[in-house]
Amino acid sequence: MNYFYNLAEAAAAGNVPGREDLERLVSVPSARTFDLFPGADMLRRKFFGSKVSLCTITNAKSGRCTEDCAFCAQSSRHGQAKTYPLKSRAELAATGRTVSGTPIKRFSMVTSGRGLLSEEVQLIAGAVRDLGPENVETCASLGILRPPDFEVLKKAGLNRYHHNLETAPGFFPGICTTHGIEQRMETVRAARRAGLSVCSGGVFGIGETDAQVIELALTLRELDVDAVPVNFLVPIPGTPLENMAGLTPLRCLKIICLMRYILADKEIIICGGRMENLAELHPLVFMAGASGIMTGNYLTRKGRSMDEDLKMIRDLGLEPG
């Protein structure tokens, strides 16, 4: 345990774990995941104290995606998700206002598909303007956009852009064939060039190894993203990964620890699949290094209520912020 705590202290000072350190992290069996907790929890407390950030999303445009991401219910190639076109500017702004005055820090509008047309980006920008900075910080997840689109969103007052890499570069071709990970990485870079905060992470339990978890974390570190959403696969009937198994609560916690040791000062936000995969160990995500959670419903599934999540946070001696 002292070895890993010392490794965490080095990470806190800004040092990237070396090759030998990374190999030792990978080699920790899931049954020994708790050996990583003291260092991961120390890093969380150093950079985020007792604060847990809360965010929530709305599905602004659902289904009929042209891409073939193997885990996704919204792909037109295999998904079974409910479909509807882009919601109106007024409806999106009204949904965002319901978050105002709550402990939820950030509201994100998420659309299905490879990307949006310019006029659709303008509609999202209008909803951002209608919400205004005094209500809630805004985020958008709109797929692969063009640099001018990011300028439009930034000018409207958008705070953050979300665009997951989904998995490690070396594993990505086995998960998606309709576009490459470099297009996703360039989208992240373009959002940063426009002056937006960037949220980018992935989906875990899709067949990747622990070494590929680390590969993804190192890629996100190189891109210097601000926040890292961690999603755990919930297999969807009809998708290529409908029979995928292998995630256990302890492996989920180990994945969070690995991300924290490499991304010491970044927000790590636990999102989809946390209840289904972590079960009774769910509250331990913070000891494993998580600094935030997504609350409320997900894109195609129901989630936990804000009140349930707030009670859990306070029972742990933490606070929303």
URGI-V688491 format. One line per field, one symbol per residue. ss: DSSP state (~ for helix, > for strand, _ for the rest). A space follows every 50 residues. Layout:
ss: ???
This chain:
ss: _~~~~~~~~~~~______~~~~~~~~~__~~~~~~~~~~~~~~~~~~~__ >>>>>>>>>>>>__>_________>________>____~~~~~~~~~___ _____>>>>>>______~~~~~~~~~~~~~~_____>>>>>_____~~~~ ~~~~~~___>>>___>__~~~~________~~~~~~~~~~~~~___>>>_ _>>>_____~~~~~~~~~~~~~~___>>>>>>________________~~ ~~~~~~~~~~~~____>>>>___~~~~~~~~~~~~______>>>______ _____~~~~~~~~~~___>>_
